[in-house]
């Protein structure tokens, strides 16, 4: 993933957005005070939303109720 500084991103936003869209690759923007921004293509965003949505988690059987009944002692971890 390409990394650019915040001032560079501000000065070249059109070029950066074109690059994300045309090359279908994300851009990582590093701010002056350790702010971090990622710009990704919309299709990648939709995929991430699906993977990490609650609906997806519940459909796979991995939901909070399974932890309520868990008798495992995790204090040793």
Secondary structure as UniProt FT lines:
FT   STRAND          2..5
FT   HELIX           6..11
FT   HELIX           13..23
FT   STRAND          27..30
FT   TURN            32..33
FT   STRAND          36..39
FT   HELIX           42..52
FT   HELIX           54..59
FT   TURN            60..61
FT   HELIX           65..68
FT   TURN            75..76
//
